[in-house]
Amino acid sequence: MNPIDASNTTSQAAVARSMADARADANRVQLPSTALYQQVAERLRSKIMSHTLAPGSWIDEQSLAAEYGTSRTPLREALKVLAAEGLVTMKLRRGAYVTEVSQRDLSEVFHLLSLLECDAVGVVAERVTAVQLADLAALHEQLERAVNDADAFFGANERFHMRVLEIADNRWRNQMVADMRQVMKLNRHHSLLKEGRLAASLQEHRDIMEALKARDAARAKHLMQLHMAQGQEAATFP
């Protein structure tokens, strides 16, 4: 074969491969880092937690779809996610509503949280490392600084409890607690905002920290049980 012809053949093959690769790239689906329905779910979750969408309020799908510049399909998928978390209630032929937390709901949630978190704090007291204990102490300091700021205290309180669960290291328990704490957030204004509750909760946390430092599992579990009971009492509807 003439060297020039061979060169042309090789060049044509390279061009053909390049064009094939280009077509493959064009046909390849470009997935976003976060699915659209998850982004919508996060925005709705934020509205619910801030009470911009109040408990019991109807969720206007058409209005929200227009606000977010999306179709109703990802919105409905987002509502399914929030319904699974307990933040949204789907009513037959009536649509979606922000979940209202009843007294029975609170009682049941606190009962289960107490069982799970008491068990977790006992595990932590038995096997917490010096580094992990320092993490908890740092989170406790955030509580100390936030005693006059309910929103900051609420956030620090949740971080402390979730860190205890992380150290106890049971992913099934962690998921159950995370789901139930989402429901509790719907009722936050009935608990930590009650007069004197922030200071009382802070003292309960101080006592729990002392039990953890002493590696006293039985006392840590008992104190967590009291802490959860006091939280439930503060959350009781007037």
HUWOTA-V226655 format. One record per helix or strand of 2 or more residues. SS is the DSSP state (@ for helix, = for strand). FROM is the first residue (numbers start at 1). LEN is the number of residues. If there is no record, write none. Layout:
BEGIN
SS&FROM&LEN  SS&FROM&LEN
END
This chain:
BEGIN
@&3&25  @&36&14  @&61&8  @&72&14  =&88&4  =&95&4  @&103&25  @&130&16  @&150&19  @&171&15  @&188&3  @&197&17  @&217&19
END
